[in-house]
């Protein structure tokens, strides 16, 4: 029965996706005598953590009950008081969690507080993998202090993302594109290159229709500041556009974009381009925990080669472009020997009916366990 209650807590936690950053998505269920008497999930704007919402719904029925939560109750003072203290005060008998909180301010201290107060605690690893997947960006951020980076692309079966001439229309179906919106919704930031903006005049926004906790930060790599003030992105700018440029860009262009509501930062990289690693570190310093990249061939390769990418999500359509001029998913210099190919692991295939699929996989990196480049 514990497993069923944790499954319910996980489903509740998913209700908070897109609304919890920079906090994790957490769900909680209070059970007394085999009956669920309290449910809750976290939404950052409402401040209350999932445990508090569930305990308040349970009221006096929480005394002597069990609490099932997707993440260890917090033990420190933040925007709210420690959840562990509230659990103790409510008279909960036992706490079952899917995983320990990787936040170094908690990291087992929540459980220790509960046990000291005489509350039985249990980690149930039957849902640990699902709990980690739900909060992989949060976990990654707590370990590295950098956002979890997903490289997304729509690809033909022969690995092409654009034709040499007419690129009207879409590579993938409406159903696949709707799935992409769920990834955008779960992200704090989305990034593209100026070439994509000039070619597509894209908005690069979250069109899921679901509520968000913080605006989706739209980022453009633009070494010469060619982003048009009349572009859809700038026309819809509500202090949610970040333009990353180089010191070679004109001061007048920088001033014009800033007056239009964009934030412009200079991050010089190699060969007159912007520095992706510096950008990812900068975003981490601002508390952004997840970044999605939807860009062209050159930016895709830069994101892979620099090792800022943590995960790929490639959507494949049953089409073939062929030819040597159609752009591959990753261009640039590439790797010149097979044995030097970028390695991927933990591959998952997602079927998108009737004839499409997505490949989700994680980069096997050369970084150390602390995530240092």
PyMOL commands that set and color helices and strands:
alter all, ss='L'
color gray80, all
select helices_A, chain A and resi 2-14+44-46+50-62+83-90+109-116+125-134+136-144+174-185+194-200+232-235+251-259+270-272+276-285+297-305+338-340
alter helices_A, ss='H'
color red, helices_A
select strands_A, chain A and resi 27-32+35-41+66-69+94-97+120-123+148-156+160-162+189-193+217-221+241-245+263-266+290-293+311-317+327-328+344-352+356-363
alter strands_A, ss='S'
color yellow, strands_A
deselect
rebuild
show_as cartoon
